[in-house]
Amino acid sequence: MSTPSGNLYHPINSHPVPIYTGFSWPNLFFGVFWFMFKSMWGWAIISFLLSWMTFGFSNLIFPFFANGLHQNYLLKLGYLGYEKNEN
């Protein structure tokens, strides 16, 4: 079950994005479309290809680490673990 673990903040406008840990139920139900909704296009392609090659079995594996992939993706984009003050 996904549990909230805090927020990451956009580096320019400090908009918070909630971060979750644990099993991703939305990823289990929507698979490739979840990655596309999160704009993780590379993982969407990888998920689609693996799903096609394993006859859908990989869709049962991805939800266990999808939330971690999303967090790492946001950190690579420059999201911050703290809210930036404009003082």
C-alpha positions as a Markdown table, in Angstrom:
| # | Residue | x | y | z |
|---|---|---|---|---|
| 1 | Met | 0.0 | 0.0 | 0.0 |
| 2 | Ser | 1.3 | 3.4 | -0.9 |
| 3 | Thr | 2.0 | 5.7 | 2.0 |
| 4 | Pro | 2.8 | 9.4 | 1.7 |
| 5 | Ser | 6.4 | 10.2 | 2.5 |
| 6 | Gly | 6.5 | 14.0 | 1.9 |
| 7 | Asn | 6.8 | 16.4 | -1.0 |
| 8 | Leu | 9.3 | 17.4 | -3.6 |
| 9 | Tyr | 9.2 | 21.0 | -4.7 |
| 10 | His | 9.5 | 22.4 | -8.2 |
| 11 | Pro | 12.8 | 24.3 | -8.4 |
| 12 | Ile | 11.3 | 27.5 | -9.9 |
| 13 | Asn | 7.8 | 27.9 | -8.5 |
| 14 | Ser | 8.1 | 25.7 | -5.4 |
| 15 | His | 4.9 | 23.8 | -6.3 |
| 16 | Pro | 4.8 | 20.7 | -4.1 |
| 17 | Val | 4.5 | 17.2 | -5.6 |
| 18 | Pro | 3.5 | 14.5 | -3.2 |
| 19 | Ile | 5.9 | 11.5 | -3.0 |
| 20 | Tyr | 4.8 | 8.0 | -2.0 |
| 21 | Thr | 6.6 | 4.9 | -0.9 |
| 22 | Gly | 5.5 | 1.3 | -1.2 |
| 23 | Phe | 3.3 | -0.6 | -3.7 |
| 24 | Ser | 1.7 | 1.6 | -6.4 |
| 25 | Trp | -1.9 | 0.6 | -6.9 |
| 26 | Pro | -2.5 | 3.1 | -9.8 |
| 27 | Asn | 0.5 | 1.6 | -11.6 |
| 28 | Leu | -0.9 | -1.9 | -11.2 |
| 29 | Phe | -4.3 | -0.8 | -12.7 |
| 30 | Phe | -3.0 | 1.5 | -15.4 |
| 31 | Gly | 0.5 | 0.3 | -16.2 |
| 32 | Val | 2.0 | 2.1 | -19.1 |
| 33 | Phe | -0.6 | 4.9 | -18.9 |
| 34 | Trp | 0.5 | 5.7 | -15.3 |
| 35 | Phe | 4.1 | 6.3 | -16.6 |
| 36 | Met | 2.7 | 8.4 | -19.4 |
| 37 | Phe | 0.6 | 10.5 | -17.0 |
| 38 | Lys | 3.7 | 11.2 | -14.9 |
| 39 | Ser | 5.6 | 12.1 | -18.1 |
| 40 | Met | 8.1 | 9.3 | -17.7 |
| 41 | Trp | 8.2 | 8.5 | -21.4 |
| 42 | Gly | 11.3 | 6.3 | -21.2 |
| 43 | Trp | 9.8 | 4.1 | -18.5 |
| 44 | Ala | 6.5 | 4.0 | -20.4 |
| 45 | Ile | 8.3 | 2.6 | -23.5 |
| 46 | Ile | 10.3 | 0.1 | -21.3 |
| 47 | Ser | 7.1 | -0.9 | -19.5 |
| 48 | Phe | 5.2 | -1.4 | -22.8 |
| 49 | Leu | 8.0 | -3.5 | -24.3 |
| 50 | Leu | 8.5 | -5.7 | -21.2 |
| 51 | Ser | 4.7 | -6.1 | -20.9 |
| 52 | Trp | 4.5 | -7.2 | -24.5 |
| 53 | Met | 7.5 | -9.6 | -24.2 |
| 54 | Thr | 6.3 | -11.2 | -20.9 |
| 55 | Phe | 2.6 | -11.4 | -21.9 |
| 56 | Gly | 1.7 | -8.8 | -19.2 |
| 57 | Phe | 3.6 | -10.5 | -16.3 |
| 58 | Ser | 5.9 | -7.5 | -15.9 |
| 59 | Asn | 2.8 | -5.3 | -15.0 |
| 60 | Leu | 2.6 | -7.3 | -11.8 |
| 61 | Ile | 6.3 | -6.4 | -11.0 |
| 62 | Phe | 6.5 | -2.7 | -11.8 |
| 63 | Pro | 4.1 | -1.5 | -9.1 |
| 64 | Phe | 6.6 | -2.6 | -6.4 |
| 65 | Phe | 9.1 | 0.0 | -7.4 |
| 66 | Ala | 7.2 | 2.5 | -9.5 |
| 67 | Asn | 7.0 | 5.1 | -6.7 |
| 68 | Gly | 10.7 | 5.0 | -6.3 |
| 69 | Leu | 11.2 | 5.4 | -10.1 |
| 70 | His | 8.9 | 8.5 | -9.9 |
| 71 | Gln | 10.9 | 10.0 | -7.1 |
| 72 | Asn | 14.2 | 9.5 | -8.8 |
| 73 | Tyr | 12.8 | 10.9 | -12.0 |
| 74 | Leu | 11.7 | 14.1 | -10.2 |
| 75 | Leu | 15.1 | 14.4 | -8.4 |
| 76 | Lys | 16.9 | 14.2 | -11.8 |
| 77 | Leu | 14.7 | 17.0 | -13.1 |
| 78 | Gly | 16.0 | 19.2 | -10.3 |
| 79 | Tyr | 13.1 | 19.0 | -7.8 |
| 80 | Leu | 14.1 | 19.9 | -4.3 |
| 81 | Gly | 13.4 | 18.2 | -1.0 |
| 82 | Tyr | 12.7 | 21.5 | 0.6 |
| 83 | Glu | 10.6 | 24.6 | -0.3 |
| 84 | Lys | 12.8 | 27.3 | -1.7 |
| 85 | Asn | 12.3 | 30.7 | 0.0 |
| 86 | Glu | 12.4 | 33.9 | -2.1 |
| 87 | Asn | 13.5 | 36.2 | 0.7 |
